[in-house]
Amino acid sequence: MQVQGRPARQARPLLPVSYTRKGKSSTKFVRKGDLPAVRKQLKNYERMKLLMEKWIDLAMELSILRLTKKLTE
């Protein structure tokens, strides 16, 4: 169907990419040529999240050790 005054949309091969952020899942559609870059970005994002979680866990552990050391001095 063509709206008057607008050219017909060309069919572009779009592929779904699903991801989760803040507990909510989403799906976006990307062009086939952009798919490798988008997947790499999502993989990097997942790695960054894991590293941040580990960093926070280690910082909390260090804080507890410092507090324990001060209490025993």
MMTF fields as JSON, N, C-alpha, C and O atoms, coordinates in Angstrom:
{
  "mmtfVersion": "1.0.0",
  "mmtfProducer": "UNKNOWN",
  "numBonds": 291,
  "numAtoms": 292,
  "numGroups": 73,
  "numChains": 1,
  "numModels": 1,
  "chainsPerModel": [1],
  "groupsPerChain": [73],
  "chainIdList": ["A"],
  "bondAtomList": [4, 2, 8, 6, 12, 10, 16, 14, 20, 18, 24, 22, 28, 26, 32, 30, 36, 34, 40, 38, 44, 42, 48, 46, 52, 50, 56, 54, 60, 58, 64, 62, 68, 66, 72, 70, 76, 74, 80, 78, 84, 82, 88, 86, 92, 90, 96, 94, 100, 98, 104, 102, 108, 106, 112, 110, 116, 114, 120, 118, 124, 122, 128, 126, 132, 130, 136, 134, 140, 138, 144, 142, 148, 146, 152, 150, 156, 154, 160, 158, 164, 162, 168, 166, 172, 170, 176, 174, 180, 178, 184, 182, 188, 186, 192, 190, 196, 194, 200, 198, 204, 202, 208, 206, 212, 210, 216, 214, 220, 218, 224, 222, 228, 226, 232, 230, 236, 234, 240, 238, 244, 242, 248, 246, 252, 250, 256, 254, 260, 258, 264, 262, 268, 266, 272, 270, 276, 274, 280, 278, 284, 282, 288, 286],
  "bondOrderList": [1, 1, 1, 1, 1, 1, 1, 1, 1, 1, 1, 1, 1, 1, 1, 1, 1, 1, 1, 1, 1, 1, 1, 1, 1, 1, 1, 1, 1, 1, 1, 1, 1, 1, 1, 1, 1, 1, 1, 1, 1, 1, 1, 1, 1, 1, 1, 1, 1, 1, 1, 1, 1, 1, 1, 1, 1, 1, 1, 1, 1, 1, 1, 1, 1, 1, 1, 1, 1, 1, 1, 1],
  "groupList": [{"groupName": "MET", "atomNameList": ["N", "CA", "C", "O"], "elementList": ["N", "C", "C", "O"], "formalChargeList": [0, 0, 0, 0], "bondAtomList": [1, 0, 2, 1, 3, 2], "bondOrderList": [1, 1, 2], "singleLetterCode": "M", "chemCompType": "L-PEPTIDE LINKING"}, {"groupName": "GLN", "atomNameList": ["N", "CA", "C", "O"], "elementList": ["N", "C", "C", "O"], "formalChargeList": [0, 0, 0, 0], "bondAtomList": [1, 0, 2, 1, 3, 2], "bondOrderList": [1, 1, 2], "singleLetterCode": "Q", "chemCompType": "L-PEPTIDE LINKING"}, {"groupName": "VAL", "atomNameList": ["N", "CA", "C", "O"], "elementList": ["N", "C", "C", "O"], "formalChargeList": [0, 0, 0, 0], "bondAtomList": [1, 0, 2, 1, 3, 2], "bondOrderList": [1, 1, 2], "singleLetterCode": "V", "chemCompType": "L-PEPTIDE LINKING"}, {"groupName": "GLY", "atomNameList": ["N", "CA", "C", "O"], "elementList": ["N", "C", "C", "O"], "formalChargeList": [0, 0, 0, 0], "bondAtomList": [1, 0, 2, 1, 3, 2], "bondOrderList": [1, 1, 2], "singleLetterCode": "G", "chemCompType": "PEPTIDE LINKING"}, {"groupName": "ARG", "atomNameList": ["N", "CA", "C", "O"], "elementList": ["N", "C", "C", "O"], "formalChargeList": [0, 0, 0, 0], "bondAtomList": [1, 0, 2, 1, 3, 2], "bondOrderList": [1, 1, 2], "singleLetterCode": "R", "chemCompType": "L-PEPTIDE LINKING"}, {"groupName": "PRO", "atomNameList": ["N", "CA", "C", "O"], "elementList": ["N", "C", "C", "O"], "formalChargeList": [0, 0, 0, 0], "bondAtomList": [1, 0, 2, 1, 3, 2], "bondOrderList": [1, 1, 2], "singleLetterCode": "P", "chemCompType": "L-PEPTIDE LINKING"}, {"groupName": "ALA", "atomNameList": ["N", "CA", "C", "O"], "elementList": ["N", "C", "C", "O"], "formalChargeList": [0, 0, 0, 0], "bondAtomList": [1, 0, 2, 1, 3, 2], "bondOrderList": [1, 1, 2], "singleLetterCode": "A", "chemCompType": "L-PEPTIDE LINKING"}, {"groupName": "LEU", "atomNameList": ["N", "CA", "C", "O"], "elementList": ["N", "C", "C", "O"], "formalChargeList": [0, 0, 0, 0], "bondAtomList": [1, 0, 2, 1, 3, 2], "bondOrderList": [1, 1, 2], "singleLetterCode": "L", "chemCompType": "L-PEPTIDE LINKING"}, {"groupName": "SER", "atomNameList": ["N", "CA", "C", "O"], "elementList": ["N", "C", "C", "O"], "formalChargeList": [0, 0, 0, 0], "bondAtomList": [1, 0, 2, 1, 3, 2], "bondOrderList": [1, 1, 2], "singleLetterCode": "S", "chemCompType": "L-PEPTIDE LINKING"}, {"groupName": "TYR", "atomNameList": ["N", "CA", "C", "O"], "elementList": ["N", "C", "C", "O"], "formalChargeList": [0, 0, 0, 0], "bondAtomList": [1, 0, 2, 1, 3, 2], "bondOrderList": [1, 1, 2], "singleLetterCode": "Y", "chemCompType": "L-PEPTIDE LINKING"}, {"groupName": "THR", "atomNameList": ["N", "CA", "C", "O"], "elementList": ["N", "C", "C", "O"], "formalChargeList": [0, 0, 0, 0], "bondAtomList": [1, 0, 2, 1, 3, 2], "bondOrderList": [1, 1, 2], "singleLetterCode": "T", "chemCompType": "L-PEPTIDE LINKING"}, {"groupName": "LYS", "atomNameList": ["N", "CA", "C", "O"], "elementList": ["N", "C", "C", "O"], "formalChargeList": [0, 0, 0, 0], "bondAtomList": [1, 0, 2, 1, 3, 2], "bondOrderList": [1, 1, 2], "singleLetterCode": "K", "chemCompType": "L-PEPTIDE LINKING"}, {"groupName": "PHE", "atomNameList": ["N", "CA", "C", "O"], "elementList": ["N", "C", "C", "O"], "formalChargeList": [0, 0, 0, 0], "bondAtomList": [1, 0, 2, 1, 3, 2], "bondOrderList": [1, 1, 2], "singleLetterCode": "F", "chemCompType": "L-PEPTIDE LINKING"}, {"groupName": "ASP", "atomNameList": ["N", "CA", "C", "O"], "elementList": ["N", "C", "C", "O"], "formalChargeList": [0, 0, 0, 0], "bondAtomList": [1, 0, 2, 1, 3, 2], "bondOrderList": [1, 1, 2], "singleLetterCode": "D", "chemCompType": "L-PEPTIDE LINKING"}, {"groupName": "ASN", "atomNameList": ["N", "CA", "C", "O"], "elementList": ["N", "C", "C", "O"], "formalChargeList": [0, 0, 0, 0], "bondAtomList": [1, 0, 2, 1, 3, 2], "bondOrderList": [1, 1, 2], "singleLetterCode": "N", "chemCompType": "L-PEPTIDE LINKING"}, {"groupName": "GLU", "atomNameList": ["N", "CA", "C", "O"], "elementList": ["N", "C", "C", "O"], "formalChargeList": [0, 0, 0, 0], "bondAtomList": [1, 0, 2, 1, 3, 2], "bondOrderList": [1, 1, 2], "singleLetterCode": "E", "chemCompType": "L-PEPTIDE LINKING"}, {"groupName": "TRP", "atomNameList": ["N", "CA", "C", "O"], "elementList": ["N", "C", "C", "O"], "formalChargeList": [0, 0, 0, 0], "bondAtomList": [1, 0, 2, 1, 3, 2], "bondOrderList": [1, 1, 2], "singleLetterCode": "W", "chemCompType": "L-PEPTIDE LINKING"}, {"groupName": "ILE", "atomNameList": ["N", "CA", "C", "O"], "elementList": ["N", "C", "C", "O"], "formalChargeList": [0, 0, 0, 0], "bondAtomList": [1, 0, 2, 1, 3, 2], "bondOrderList": [1, 1, 2], "singleLetterCode": "I", "chemCompType": "L-PEPTIDE LINKING"}],
  "groupTypeList": [0, 1, 2, 1, 3, 4, 5, 6, 4, 1, 6, 4, 5, 7, 7, 5, 2, 8, 9, 10, 4, 11, 3, 11, 8, 8, 10, 11, 12, 2, 4, 11, 3, 13, 7, 5, 6, 2, 4, 11, 1, 7, 11, 14, 9, 15, 4, 0, 11, 7, 7, 0, 15, 11, 16, 17, 13, 7, 6, 0, 15, 7, 8, 17, 7, 4, 7, 10, 11, 11, 7, 10, 15],
  "groupIdList": [1, 2, 3, 4, 5, 6, 7, 8, 9, 10, 11, 12, 13, 14, 15, 16, 17, 18, 19, 20, 21, 22, 23, 24, 25, 26, 27, 28, 29, 30, 31, 32, 33, 34, 35, 36, 37, 38, 39, 40, 41, 42, 43, 44, 45, 46, 47, 48, 49, 50, 51, 52, 53, 54, 55, 56, 57, 58, 59, 60, 61, 62, 63, 64, 65, 66, 67, 68, 69, 70, 71, 72, 73],
  "secStructList": [7, 7, 7, 6, 6, 1, 7, 7, 7, 7, 7, 7, 7, 3, 3, 3, 3, 3, 3, 3, 3, 6, 6, 3, 3, 3, 3, 3, 3, 3, 3, 4, 4, 4, 2, 2, 2, 2, 2, 2, 2, 2, 2, 2, 2, 2, 2, 2, 2, 2, 2, 2, 2, 2, 2, 2, 2, 2, 2, 2, 2, 2, 2, 2, 2, 2, 2, 2, 2, 2, 2, 2, 7],
  "xCoordList": [0.852, 0.0, 0.885, 1.872, 0.525, 1.313, 0.453, -0.661, 0.991, 0.296, 0.562, 1.672, -0.449, -0.306, 0.796, 0.818, 1.71, 2.805, 4.05, 5.084, 3.972, 5.129, 5.543, 4.694, 6.85, 7.286, 7.08, 7.102, 6.882, 6.722, 8.02, 9.106, 7.915, 9.106, 9.722, 9.032, 11.008, 11.713, 11.895, 12.184, 11.722, 11.917, 13.408, 14.205, 13.77, 15.163, 15.242, 14.401, 16.231, 16.347, 16.81, 17.981, 15.902, 16.219, 16.179, 15.307, 17.138, 17.231, 17.018, 17.495, 16.306, 16.067, 17.298, 17.984, 17.561, 18.62, 17.959, 17.421, 18.003, 17.376, 18.441, 19.539, 18.09, 19.004, 18.194, 17.0, 18.864, 18.221, 18.982, 20.212, 18.246, 18.854, 17.895, 16.698, 18.433, 17.661, 16.478, 15.395, 16.706, 15.68, 14.583, 13.629, 14.718, 13.7, 14.324, 15.425, 13.611, 14.124, 13.586, 12.458, 14.407, 14.043, 14.528, 15.465, 13.877, 14.3, 14.359, 13.41, 15.463, 15.63, 15.921, 16.44, 15.587, 15.849, 16.972, 16.932, 17.976, 19.142, 19.351, 18.905, 20.029, 20.351, 21.36, 22.184, 21.27, 22.144, 23.621, 24.423, 23.978, 25.367, 25.858, 27.057, 24.936, 25.297, 25.314, 25.766, 24.824, 24.675, 25.982, 25.978, 27.106, 28.345, 28.782, 29.227, 28.659, 29.065, 28.151, 28.625, 26.861, 25.908, 26.151, 26.132, 26.379, 26.664, 27.944, 28.009, 28.953, 30.212, 29.976, 30.511, 29.179, 28.87, 28.124, 28.417, 27.169, 26.43, 27.338, 27.207, 28.258, 29.208, 30.116, 30.385, 30.586, 31.421, 30.649, 31.202, 29.369, 28.531, 28.376, 28.47, 28.139, 28.016, 29.312, 29.285, 30.444, 31.748, 31.957, 32.434, 31.596, 31.74, 30.883, 31.335, 29.649, 28.775, 29.393, 29.38, 29.937, 30.558, 31.773, 31.963, 32.596, 33.773, 33.386, 34.039, 32.325, 31.866, 31.355, 31.632, 30.615, 30.133, 31.294, 31.275, 32.303, 33.469, 34.209, 34.645, 34.352, 35.032, 34.297, 34.936, 32.987, 32.2, 32.332, 32.496, 32.261, 32.414, 33.776, 33.872, 34.825, 36.17, 36.332, 37.0, 35.725, 35.796, 35.081, 35.546, 33.955, 33.237, 34.055, 34.126, 34.666, 35.5, 36.678, 37.005, 37.313, 38.424, 37.963, 38.653, 36.801, 36.264, 36.022, 36.342, 35.461, 35.215, 36.53, 36.634, 37.533, 38.835, 39.472, 40.065, 39.351, 39.913, 39.202, 39.841, 37.875, 37.125, 37.487, 37.653, 37.608, 37.97, 39.349, 39.577, 40.276, 41.641, 41.659, 42.38, 40.874, 40.808, 40.201, 40.614, 39.229, 38.58, 39.496, 39.374, 40.413, 41.295, 42.572, 43.354, 42.798, 44.041, 43.899, 44.835],
  "yCoordList": [-1.185, 0.0, 1.229, 1.3, 2.19, 3.401, 4.584, 4.761, 5.396, 6.603, 7.664, 7.765, 8.444, 9.447, 10.441, 10.992, 10.662, 11.595, 10.98, 11.642, 9.733, 9.054, 7.896, 7.175, 7.721, 6.553, 5.276, 5.303, 4.178, 2.897, 2.54, 2.795, 1.952, 1.551, 0.329, -0.608, 0.369, -0.791, -1.791, -1.428, -3.035, -4.084, -4.215, -4.474, -4.036, -4.178, -5.39, -5.566, -6.21, -7.386, -6.969, -6.646, -6.98, -6.638, -7.907, -8.759, -8.013, -9.189, -8.777, -7.722, -9.597, -9.255, -9.521, -10.531, -8.597, -8.764, -8.527, -7.45, -9.535, -9.438, -9.251, -9.801, -8.454, -8.218, -7.869, -7.58, -7.902, -7.568, -6.435, -6.447, -5.454, -4.332, -3.913, -3.738, -3.757, -3.374, -4.314, -3.886, -5.594, -6.595, -6.658, -7.424, -5.86, -5.869, -6.356, -5.944, -7.235, -7.721, -6.849, -6.361, -6.666, -5.862, -6.547, -7.344, -6.221, -6.703, -5.522, -4.744, -5.388, -4.348, -5.04, -6.155, -4.379, -4.925, -4.14, -2.912, -4.858, -4.216, -4.775, -5.875, -3.998, -4.453, -5.591, -5.664, -6.455, -7.633, -7.224, -7.873, -6.177, -5.723, -5.178, -5.197, -4.692, -4.132, -5.185, -4.911, -6.386, -7.422, -7.782, -7.863, -8.002, -8.34, -7.243, -7.543, -5.992, -4.889, -4.807, -4.587, -4.982, -4.92, -6.069, -5.873, -7.266, -8.413, -8.186, -8.542, -7.601, -7.313, -6.293, -6.434, -5.274, -4.274, -4.899, -4.587, -5.771, -6.435, -7.349, -7.424, -8.044, -8.905, -8.062, -8.439, -6.923, -6.027, -5.471, -5.331, -5.155, -4.647, -5.7, -5.381, -6.955, -8.032, -8.196, -8.375, -8.134, -8.268, -7.12, -7.333, -5.891, -4.736, -4.9, -4.58, -5.398, -5.598, -6.597, -6.374, -7.702, -8.705, -8.138, -8.39, -7.375, -6.776, -5.759, -5.67, -4.993, -4.025, -4.737, -4.305, -5.821, -6.586, -7.126, -7.068, -7.651, -8.188, -7.076, -7.264, -5.917, -4.773, -4.335, -4.066, -4.261, -3.856, -4.887, -4.524, -6.167, -7.223, -7.136, -7.257, -6.925, -6.832, -5.566, -5.592, -4.471, -3.229, -3.4, -2.901, -4.102, -4.344, -5.25, -5.019, -6.27, -7.174, -6.421, -6.632, -5.552, -4.753, -3.84, -3.688, -3.238, -2.359, -3.12, -2.626, -4.315, -5.14, -5.522, -5.489, -5.885, -6.241, -5.057, -5.217, -3.874, -2.675, -2.37, -2.027, -2.495, -2.248, -3.27, -2.91, -4.516, -5.579, -5.341, -5.548, -4.905, -4.638, -3.479, -3.546, -2.418, -1.285, -1.684, -1.183, -2.578, -3.0, -3.865, -3.866, -4.601, -5.476, -4.778, -5.353, -3.569, -2.854, -2.236, -1.606],
  "zCoordList": [0.0, 0.0, 0.0, 0.732, -0.821, -0.928, -0.521, -1.015, 0.392, 0.813, -0.245, -0.767, -0.557, -1.604, -1.248, -0.147, -2.195, -1.983, -1.381, -1.291, -0.97, -0.391, -1.29, -1.815, -1.466, -2.243, -1.428, -0.197, -2.117, -1.437, -0.72, -1.24, 0.469, 1.233, 0.577, 0.176, 0.486, -0.037, 1.092, 2.232, 0.75, 1.748, 2.037, 1.136, 3.293, 3.715, 4.627, 5.508, 4.421, 5.3, 6.697, 6.899, 7.637, 9.018, 9.852, 9.681, 10.754, 11.605, 13.056, 13.476, 13.824, 15.225, 16.09, 15.928, 17.009, 18.008, 19.356, 19.613, 20.213, 21.535, 22.605, 22.517, 23.628, 24.738, 25.978, 25.898, 27.128, 28.392, 29.055, 29.101, 29.57, 30.283, 31.387, 31.157, 32.574, 33.752, 33.98, 34.38, 33.719, 33.959, 32.908, 33.045, 31.866, 30.815, 29.516, 29.15, 28.825, 27.553, 26.425, 26.48, 25.416, 24.256, 22.995, 23.015, 21.918, 20.61, 19.669, 19.575, 18.977, 17.967, 16.65, 16.62, 15.583, 14.262, 13.614, 13.555, 13.127, 12.512, 11.105, 10.777, 10.306, 8.955, 9.03, 9.942, 8.065, 8.042, 8.079, 8.751, 7.381, 7.359, 8.686, 8.963, 9.511, 10.82, 11.922, 13.034, 11.623, 12.642, 13.352, 14.581, 12.648, 13.371, 14.347, 15.455, 13.948, 14.83, 16.054, 17.168, 15.85, 16.961, 17.93, 19.145, 17.401, 18.278, 19.08, 20.257, 18.456, 19.157, 20.271, 21.371, 19.984, 21.004, 22.177, 23.331, 21.899, 22.978, 23.795, 25.017, 23.125, 23.834, 24.735, 25.875, 24.221, 25.026, 26.219, 27.31, 26.009, 27.094, 28.195, 29.38, 27.799, 28.778, 29.564, 30.781, 28.872, 29.539, 30.523, 31.638, 30.107, 30.978, 32.24, 33.339, 32.086, 33.242, 34.219, 35.429, 33.688, 34.56, 35.279, 36.469, 34.568, 35.189, 36.256, 37.295, 36.003, 37.01, 38.258, 39.377, 38.073, 39.224, 40.041, 41.27, 39.359, 40.051, 40.789, 41.925, 40.142, 40.739, 42.004, 43.022, 41.959, 43.121, 44.236, 45.401, 43.887, 44.903, 45.589, 46.81, 44.796, 45.367, 46.214, 47.247, 45.781, 46.567, 47.904, 48.929, 47.893, 49.149, 50.064, 51.271, 49.493, 50.286, 50.9, 52.068, 50.128, 50.64, 51.768, 52.776, 51.593, 52.628, 53.93, 55.012, 53.824, 55.015, 55.684, 56.91, 54.89, 55.452, 56.166, 57.233, 55.584, 56.227, 57.538, 58.533, 57.537, 58.775, 59.844, 61.009, 59.472, 60.403, 60.975, 62.167, 60.128, 60.575, 61.587, 62.582, 61.342, 62.261, 63.601, 64.646, 63.572, 64.805, 65.67, 66.895, 65.036, 65.796, 66.237, 66.995, 65.786, 66.199, 67.548, 68.041]
}
